[in-house]
Amino acid sequence: MTQWIDAAAFDDIEDEDVMRFDHAGQTYAIYRIDGVVYASDGLCTHERVHLSDGLVMGHVIECPKHNGRFDVRDGRPLGAPVCEKLRTHPVKVEGGRVLIGV
C-alpha cells in the first residue's frame, strides 16, 4: 500500500529545477518540469551524491559529481558512468501540496 508523504508546496519548486526532500532517513529529489512534478531517490546510483545539487535539462537530471544522467520520468540511466536505474516514486499534487508515494 502506498503511503503519501507531504513533501513541499508546489510553488516552492521552480520549473526546470530539482529540490531535496528528506523523510524517515531517506533522501528524495523532487523535480518540476513544464508544470509536472516527478520524484526519485535523492542520491545518484553511481557515487551516492545528492542529485538536488545537479542540473535539470528537460526531463534529465545530471549528477553534479561525474555528470551521469537519468531520465526523471522513469529513472533510466542515460549516460556514463551511471548504469544502475534510479528508483522513481509516484507523485500527486493536491491543494497546492506535492505528495510523494513511498
CYANA upper distance limits for C-alpha pairs under 8 A (distance plus 0.5 A):
  2 THR  CA    101 GLY  CA      6.08
  2 THR  CA    102 VAL  CA      6.28
  3 GLN  CA    101 GLY  CA      5.96
  3 GLN  CA    102 VAL  CA      5.84
  4 TRP  CA     99 LEU  CA      6.22
  4 TRP  CA    100 ILE  CA      5.90
  4 TRP  CA    101 GLY  CA      5.04
  4 TRP  CA    102 VAL  CA      6.88
  5 ILE  CA     99 LEU  CA      5.72
  5 ILE  CA    100 ILE  CA      5.71
  5 ILE  CA    101 GLY  CA      6.90
  5 ILE  CA    102 VAL  CA      7.79
  6 ASP  CA     97 ARG  CA      7.28
  6 ASP  CA     98 VAL  CA      6.54
  6 ASP  CA     99 LEU  CA      5.06
  6 ASP  CA    100 ILE  CA      7.13
  7 ALA  CA     21 PHE  CA      7.00
  7 ALA  CA     97 ARG  CA      7.95
  7 ALA  CA     98 VAL  CA      6.17
  7 ALA  CA     99 LEU  CA      6.14
  7 ALA  CA    100 ILE  CA      7.07
  8 ALA  CA     12 ASP  CA      7.29
  8 ALA  CA     13 ILE  CA      8.42
  8 ALA  CA     97 ARG  CA      6.36
  8 ALA  CA     98 VAL  CA      5.79
  8 ALA  CA     99 LEU  CA      7.97
  9 ALA  CA     13 ILE  CA      7.85
  9 ALA  CA     96 GLY  CA      6.42
  9 ALA  CA     97 ARG  CA      4.95
  9 ALA  CA     98 VAL  CA      6.32
 10 PHE  CA     93 VAL  CA      7.77
 10 PHE  CA     96 GLY  CA      5.92
 10 PHE  CA     97 ARG  CA      5.83
 10 PHE  CA     98 VAL  CA      6.11
 11 ASP  CA     96 GLY  CA      7.94
 13 ILE  CA     17 ASP  CA      7.30
 13 ILE  CA     18 VAL  CA      7.52
 13 ILE  CA     19 MET  CA      7.15
 13 ILE  CA     31 TYR  CA      7.89
 13 ILE  CA     32 ARG  CA      6.86
 14 GLU  CA     18 VAL  CA      8.14
 14 GLU  CA     32 ARG  CA      7.07
 15 ASP  CA     32 ARG  CA      5.55
 15 ASP  CA     33 ILE  CA      5.89
 15 ASP  CA     34 ASP  CA      6.78
 15 ASP  CA     35 GLY  CA      6.96
 16 GLU  CA     31 TYR  CA      7.75
 16 GLU  CA     32 ARG  CA      6.16
 16 GLU  CA     33 ILE  CA      5.30
 16 GLU  CA     34 ASP  CA      7.47
 16 GLU  CA     56 VAL  CA      6.50
 16 GLU  CA     57 MET  CA      7.46
 16 GLU  CA     58 GLY  CA      7.39
 17 ASP  CA     31 TYR  CA      6.31
 17 ASP  CA     32 ARG  CA      6.39
 17 ASP  CA     33 ILE  CA      7.66
 17 ASP  CA     55 LEU  CA      8.04
 17 ASP  CA     56 VAL  CA      6.22
 18 VAL  CA     29 ALA  CA      6.89
 18 VAL  CA     30 ILE  CA      5.96
 18 VAL  CA     31 TYR  CA      4.91
 18 VAL  CA     32 ARG  CA      7.20
 18 VAL  CA     51 LEU  CA      8.48
 18 VAL  CA     52 SER  CA      5.98
 18 VAL  CA     54 GLY  CA      8.35
 18 VAL  CA     55 LEU  CA      8.41
 18 VAL  CA     56 VAL  CA      7.40
 19 MET  CA     29 ALA  CA      6.18
 19 MET  CA     30 ILE  CA      5.71
 19 MET  CA     31 TYR  CA      7.03
 19 MET  CA     52 SER  CA      5.82
 20 ARG  CA     27 THR  CA      7.53
 20 ARG  CA     28 TYR  CA      6.39
 20 ARG  CA     29 ALA  CA      5.37
 20 ARG  CA     30 ILE  CA      6.89
 20 ARG  CA     42 GLY  CA      7.36
 20 ARG  CA     51 LEU  CA      8.43
 20 ARG  CA     52 SER  CA      5.77
 21 PHE  CA     27 THR  CA      6.35
 21 PHE  CA     28 TYR  CA      5.56
 21 PHE  CA     29 ALA  CA      6.67
 21 PHE  CA     30 ILE  CA      7.68
 21 PHE  CA     42 GLY  CA      8.33
 22 ASP  CA     26 GLN  CA      6.13
 22 ASP  CA     27 THR  CA      4.96
 22 ASP  CA     28 TYR  CA      6.57
 23 HIS  CA     27 THR  CA      7.02
 23 HIS  CA     28 TYR  CA      8.43
 26 GLN  CA     41 ASP  CA      8.42
 27 THR  CA     41 ASP  CA      6.71
 27 THR  CA     42 GLY  CA      5.34
 27 THR  CA     43 LEU  CA      7.48
 28 TYR  CA     39 ALA  CA      7.35
 28 TYR  CA     40 SER  CA      6.21
 28 TYR  CA     41 ASP  CA      4.96
 28 TYR  CA     42 GLY  CA      4.34
 28 TYR  CA     43 LEU  CA      7.94
 29 ALA  CA     39 ALA  CA      6.09
 29 ALA  CA     40 SER  CA      5.82
 29 ALA  CA     41 ASP  CA      6.41
 29 ALA  CA     42 GLY  CA      4.90
 29 ALA  CA     43 LEU  CA      8.45
 29 ALA  CA     51 LEU  CA      7.10
 29 ALA  CA     52 SER  CA      6.43
 30 ILE  CA     37 VAL  CA      7.46
 30 ILE  CA     38 TYR  CA      6.30
 30 ILE  CA     39 ALA  CA      4.97
 30 ILE  CA     40 SER  CA      7.19
 31 TYR  CA     37 VAL  CA      6.01
 31 TYR  CA     38 TYR  CA      5.58
 31 TYR  CA     39 ALA  CA      6.61
 31 TYR  CA     72 VAL  CA      8.11
 32 ARG  CA     36 VAL  CA      5.95
 32 ARG  CA     37 VAL  CA      4.96
 32 ARG  CA     38 TYR  CA      6.95
 33 ILE  CA     37 VAL  CA      6.92
 33 ILE  CA     38 TYR  CA      8.47
 33 ILE  CA     58 GLY  CA      7.40
 33 ILE  CA     59 HIS  CA      7.37
 37 VAL  CA     91 VAL  CA      7.26
 37 VAL  CA     92 LYS  CA      8.21
 37 VAL  CA     98 VAL  CA      8.35
 38 TYR  CA     72 VAL  CA      7.10
 38 TYR  CA     73 ARG  CA      7.02
 38 TYR  CA     88 THR  CA      8.39
 38 TYR  CA     89 HIS  CA      7.99
 38 TYR  CA     90 PRO  CA      7.85
 38 TYR  CA     91 VAL  CA      6.63
 39 ALA  CA     72 VAL  CA      7.76
 39 ALA  CA     88 THR  CA      6.27
 39 ALA  CA     89 HIS  CA      5.81
 39 ALA  CA     90 PRO  CA      7.37
 39 ALA  CA     91 VAL  CA      7.07
 39 ALA  CA    100 ILE  CA      7.53
 40 SER  CA     72 VAL  CA      7.56
 40 SER  CA     75 GLY  CA      7.83
 40 SER  CA     86 LEU  CA      7.34
 40 SER  CA     87 ARG  CA      6.12
 40 SER  CA     88 THR  CA      4.47
 40 SER  CA     89 HIS  CA      6.00
 41 ASP  CA     86 LEU  CA      7.18
 41 ASP  CA     87 ARG  CA      6.15
 41 ASP  CA     88 THR  CA      6.80
 41 ASP  CA     89 HIS  CA      8.24
 42 GLY  CA     50 HIS  CA      6.23
 42 GLY  CA     51 LEU  CA      6.04
 42 GLY  CA     52 SER  CA      7.36
 43 LEU  CA     47 GLU  CA      8.48
 43 LEU  CA     48 ARG  CA      5.29
 43 LEU  CA     49 VAL  CA      5.65
 43 LEU  CA     50 HIS  CA      5.18
 43 LEU  CA     51 LEU  CA      6.08
 44 CYS  CA     48 ARG  CA      5.19
 44 CYS  CA     49 VAL  CA      5.79
 44 CYS  CA     50 HIS  CA      7.00
 44 CYS  CA     51 LEU  CA      6.62
 44 CYS  CA     63 CYS  CA      7.13
 44 CYS  CA     86 LEU  CA      7.75
 45 THR  CA     82 VAL  CA      7.25
 45 THR  CA     83 CYS  CA      8.50
 45 THR  CA     84 GLU  CA      6.56
 45 THR  CA     85 LYS  CA      7.71
 45 THR  CA     86 LEU  CA      6.84
 46 HIS  CA     81 PRO  CA      7.55
 46 HIS  CA     82 VAL  CA      5.89
 46 HIS  CA     83 CYS  CA      8.12
 46 HIS  CA     84 GLU  CA      7.90
 47 GLU  CA     65 LYS  CA      8.45
 49 VAL  CA     63 CYS  CA      7.83
 49 VAL  CA     64 PRO  CA      8.08
 49 VAL  CA     65 LYS  CA      7.45
 50 HIS  CA     54 GLY  CA      8.05
 50 HIS  CA     63 CYS  CA      8.22
 50 HIS  CA     64 PRO  CA      8.49
 51 LEU  CA     61 ILE  CA      7.82
 51 LEU  CA     62 GLU  CA      7.94
 51 LEU  CA     63 CYS  CA      6.09
 51 LEU  CA     64 PRO  CA      7.52
 53 ASP  CA     63 CYS  CA      8.00
 53 ASP  CA     64 PRO  CA      6.62
 54 GLY  CA     61 ILE  CA      6.97
 54 GLY  CA     62 GLU  CA      5.86
 54 GLY  CA     63 CYS  CA      5.42
 54 GLY  CA     64 PRO  CA      5.11
 55 LEU  CA     61 ILE  CA      6.19
 55 LEU  CA     62 GLU  CA      5.65
 55 LEU  CA     63 CYS  CA      7.55
 55 LEU  CA     64 PRO  CA      7.65
 56 VAL  CA     60 VAL  CA      6.14
 56 VAL  CA     61 ILE  CA      5.11
 56 VAL  CA     62 GLU  CA      6.90
 57 MET  CA     61 ILE  CA      7.00
 57 MET  CA     62 GLU  CA      8.35
 59 HIS  CA     71 ASP  CA      6.17
 59 HIS  CA     72 VAL  CA      6.19
 59 HIS  CA     73 ARG  CA      7.36
 60 VAL  CA     69 ARG  CA      6.89
 60 VAL  CA     70 PHE  CA      6.05
 60 VAL  CA     71 ASP  CA      5.17
 60 VAL  CA     72 VAL  CA      6.30
 61 ILE  CA     69 ARG  CA      6.09
 61 ILE  CA     70 PHE  CA      5.98
 61 ILE  CA     71 ASP  CA      7.07
 61 ILE  CA     72 VAL  CA      7.00
 62 GLU  CA     67 ASN  CA      5.90
 62 GLU  CA     68 GLY  CA      6.14
 62 GLU  CA     69 ARG  CA      4.90
 62 GLU  CA     70 PHE  CA      7.18
 63 CYS  CA     67 ASN  CA      5.36
 63 CYS  CA     68 GLY  CA      5.79
 63 CYS  CA     69 ARG  CA      6.69
 66 HIS  CA     81 PRO  CA      7.59
 67 ASN  CA     79 GLY  CA      8.50
 67 ASN  CA     80 ALA  CA      8.33
 67 ASN  CA     81 PRO  CA      8.28
 68 GLY  CA     77 PRO  CA      8.18
 68 GLY  CA     78 LEU  CA      7.82
 68 GLY  CA     79 GLY  CA      5.78
 68 GLY  CA     80 ALA  CA      5.89
 68 GLY  CA     81 PRO  CA      6.00
 68 GLY  CA     82 VAL  CA      5.83
 69 ARG  CA     77 PRO  CA      6.45
 69 ARG  CA     78 LEU  CA      5.63
 69 ARG  CA     79 GLY  CA      5.71
 69 ARG  CA     80 ALA  CA      7.99
 69 ARG  CA     82 VAL  CA      7.59
 70 PHE  CA     75 GLY  CA      6.12
 70 PHE  CA     76 ARG  CA      6.02
 70 PHE  CA     77 PRO  CA      4.97
 70 PHE  CA     78 LEU  CA      5.76
 70 PHE  CA     79 GLY  CA      7.91
 70 PHE  CA     85 LYS  CA      8.30
 70 PHE  CA     86 LEU  CA      7.62
 71 ASP  CA     75 GLY  CA      5.63
 71 ASP  CA     76 ARG  CA      6.03
 71 ASP  CA     77 PRO  CA      7.12
 71 ASP  CA     78 LEU  CA      7.32
 72 VAL  CA     76 ARG  CA      8.30
 72 VAL  CA     88 THR  CA      7.93
 73 ARG  CA     88 THR  CA      7.94
 74 ASP  CA     86 LEU  CA      8.30
 74 ASP  CA     87 ARG  CA      8.26
 74 ASP  CA     88 THR  CA      6.70
 75 GLY  CA     85 LYS  CA      5.91
 75 GLY  CA     86 LEU  CA      4.85
 75 GLY  CA     87 ARG  CA      6.32
 75 GLY  CA     88 THR  CA      6.35
 76 ARG  CA     84 GLU  CA      8.15
 76 ARG  CA     85 LYS  CA      5.34
 76 ARG  CA     86 LEU  CA      6.82
 77 PRO  CA     82 VAL  CA      6.54
 77 PRO  CA     83 CYS  CA      6.22
 77 PRO  CA     84 GLU  CA      6.99
 77 PRO  CA     85 LYS  CA      6.06
 77 PRO  CA     86 LEU  CA      7.72
 78 LEU  CA     82 VAL  CA      8.14
 79 GLY  CA     83 CYS  CA      8.13
 89 HIS  CA    100 ILE  CA      7.06
 89 HIS  CA    101 GLY  CA      6.36
 89 HIS  CA    102 VAL  CA      7.17
 90 PRO  CA    100 ILE  CA      6.45
 90 PRO  CA    101 GLY  CA      5.58
 90 PRO  CA    102 VAL  CA      8.25
 91 VAL  CA     98 VAL  CA      7.49
 91 VAL  CA     99 LEU  CA      6.16
 91 VAL  CA    100 ILE  CA      5.21
 91 VAL  CA    101 GLY  CA      6.57
 92 LYS  CA     98 VAL  CA      6.53
 92 LYS  CA     99 LEU  CA      5.82
 92 LYS  CA    100 ILE  CA      7.25
 93 VAL  CA     97 ARG  CA      5.93
 93 VAL  CA     98 VAL  CA      5.14
 93 VAL  CA     99 LEU  CA      6.54
 94 GLU  CA     98 VAL  CA      7.21
 94 GLU  CA     99 LEU  CA      7.97
